[in-house]
Amino acid sequence: MRLPRTATLLIALLASCTAPAIAPAARADGTVLWRLVSKACVPNQLAHHDPAPCVLVHLDDGIERGWAVLKDIRGISQFLLIPTAKLTGIESPELLAPDGPNYFAAAWSQHDRVGAALGHTLRRQDIALAINSRLARSQEQLHIHIDCIRPDVRDLIAQHQGELTSSWQPFPVPLVHHRYFAMRLKGDTLSQDPFRLVAARLHDPAAEMPRQTLVLAGADFPDGPGFVLLDGEVRLLHGDLGGGEDLQDHSCRLAR
């Protein structure tokens, strides 16, 4: 029997995944994404070659290395990249395995879905990927947000991208009142893994990764396409829970 698009799961998704970054994760059911992927999207894909309620399930290298793409209820053009393996979040040690999947590269391969949902062609610098810190997220399954970038953030990145190098350095100005480290990555596609790049910057990745939040913004440098990778950190005394998703715009004003 074909697995249904259960209203219960989708209603729970609306309640659990749309919590703002400042809301405590304890207020939400943190298992919704994992249940959607593991009990609906993957079984439906395997049995019927239909990823519903996801829009895509990629299992070419097996479930342990696979991923799914889900249209989030929040926003008109937001999608989520979700591993089909059980990975709690940014702190999962499996993300730093040398031969592990590059989930950010997979997420970027799906960025055209944002423009398609809007019926509008977007430039690469109009798109950002984000993953929140352990404190700022509402779900206990790794997921990367794919959506439009805030116009003011896009403009500040463009203004200062000439000051960035291939090594980590503080971004010159705050972004949505948050401080970030930044580096530039060259290439039309993402060959380096942001999780490993951030871990290499930290003194104790096992202890510090839960406090990190990553944002990958598309960029168009004078010498070709690339990315600006931003790494922020929880700063409780400044009211910063590490919600890199704040740099995205789920209403996508850029498309208007």
NORHUTA-V748607 format. One line per field, one symbol per residue. ss: DSSP state (2 for helix, 1 for strand, 0 for the rest). phi: phi as a letter, one per 40 degrees, with the letter a starting at -180 (. if undefined). psi: psi as a letter, one per 30 degrees, with the letter a starting at -180 (. if undefined). A space follows every 50 residues. Layout:
BEGIN
ss->???
phi->???
psi->???
END
This chain:
BEGIN
ss->00000022222222222000000022200002222222222222222200 00000111000022201111100000001111100000000022220000 00222222000222222200000222111110000000000011111110 22222222222220000011000010010111111100000002222222 20002222222111111111100111111111101222010002222100 002220
phi->.ccccccccccccdcccbcccccccccbccbcccccccbbccdccccbfb cdcccabbbdbgccbcabbbccccgcacbbcbccccbcidcccccccdbc cccccccccbccccccccgacbccccbbbabccccccbbbbdabcbaccc dccdcccccbccccbcbcaccdbcbfgbcbcaabbchcbccccdccccdc cccbddccdcccbbbbbcabcdchcaabbbbbbdbccbgbcgccddccbc cfcccc
psi->kkklikeeeeeeeeeefgklffkkfffljgfeeeeeeffdeeeeeeeghj fkglfkkjgeglefglllkkjkeklfgklkkkkfljkeaffkfffgkegl kjeeeeeefgfffeeeffhkkkleffkkkkkllefflfkhkkkkkjallk eeeeeeeeegffflaglklkkflljhgkkllllkklkeljfljeeeeeef fleieeefefflkkkjkkljlfgllalkkkjlkkiefggjghiffffljf fifef.
END
